[in-house]
């Protein structure tokens, strides 16, 4: 259990039954915050376990299966269009990441993937830069290099 002050209020960071809770305690006094924390921990301990098993980790699944499982789980809380959006985007992500599971994709691998320029966002930015009427990317215009070149 941890208490910390964020702004003027105290927050708690606890783990109860394998589930992490980070919540504001709505208290500005340390002693009052400790009391609120004890009450909240007792309340969370009395709460029954999640019957749907929503607390499970998606780390053992590959990316496309994890997105599909998440969309199926959240189907009751979101609009049908949101579920369709998630499933549409799961296809290209699944093709890109393949059978890579989330725990095995460590920091260096994800950095390498981002810098390759083969992500959909990077391709979209590149195509936008190529389709500009003057042939220069937005970064060139924003940095002021274009005005310096034309001034000569």
N, C-alpha and C positions, 0 to 999 in steps of 0.2 A: 504494500500500500504506500502510495506516495502522494503528498500534498505539495502543491506549488502555487505561487501567486502569479496570476496573469492579469495585468492591469491592477485593479483594486480588489479583485475577487480571487478567492482560492478555488482551485480545481483539484480533482482527485484522479488518480490513475491506479486502478486495481484490476485484479484478475479473480473472478469468482466462477468456479465450475468450468474452468478452461476458456471462459469468455472474457475478453478485455473490455473494461468500461473506463472511458475518459469523459468526465462530466464536470460542469461547474457546480459548486456547492452553494452559490449565492450568499456567501458570507465574506465579510471583510476582516473579521477578527480570527486569529489563529485558533483560539480555544473553541469558538463557535464552529469553525470549520471542522475541527477534530470530532465534535459531537455529531455534526451533519454527516460526516464520513462514516462514523460507526453506525448511525441509523440506516444509511443507504446500503452499507455492506450487509447488515442484517436483513434488510428488505430484499436485496438481490439473492441472498442465500436461501430465503424462504420461497423464492420464485421457482416453479417447476422447470425441469429441463425442456429444451426446445423439442417438441414432438416431431416436427418436420425435418429435423436434422440440418437446419440451414447453416449451422455453425461449422459444417464440414469444410475441409480445405479443398480448393480447386487445384492445388499444386500437383497432385498426382495425375491430373488429366492433361492432355495436350491442349493447345490454345483453342482450337475450334470446338472441341468437346466441352471445354470449360465454359465457353461463351454460350453454347447451346444449353448446358445445364443451368447456367445462371438465368438465361431467358425463360426457361421452363419454370424455374423457381419463382421468378418475379412476375410471371404472366398475370396473376390476379391483382397485382398492385399497379401495373402500368398499362398504357393504352396498347391496343393490338398493333398499331403502327410502330411503336417503340420496339416491340418484340420482333416485328418484321425487319426493322432497321438493324437490330443486333444480329439476327440470323443472316441477313444479307452481307454484313461486314465480317461475319465469321468465315465466310468462304475464302476471300483473298488473304485474310490473316492466317487461316489454316494452310493455304498453299505456300505462303511465305515461310512460316515457322515450321511447317511439316509436323513431325512427331515430337518436337521439342516440348518438354514439360517445363513448367514454371520454375521449380527449384534448380534445374540444371542450367538454366540460362542465367549465368552469373554476370557481374558487372562488365567484365571485359568483352564478353560475347555480345551483350546488348549494345555496347559502345561501338563495336565493330559493325554490327548490323545497321546502326543509325548512320554511320559515316560512309557506308557504301553508296548511298544515294539511290537505293533500290526500293525504298519504302514508297507507298502511294502518295504520301504528302510531298516527298522530295521530287518525285516524278511530276506531280502537279505543279510545283513551284518552277521546275525547270521548263515545263511546257509553257507556263505563263510568261516566263522570262524570254523564251524564244519567240513567242507570238507578239511581243511588244512591237509597236509600229516603228520605233527608232532602233530596235534591235538591242537595246541595253536593258539590263535587269533593273529591278526596282532598287536594289542595294546600291547600284551605281548612282542613281538619281538622288537617293536619300543621303549618301555620303558627301555630296557636293562635288564629286569628281567630274561629273558631266558639265557643270557650269565652268569649272576651271579649264577643261579641254576646249570648250566652245569660245572661251574668252581669248584664246591665243590667236 
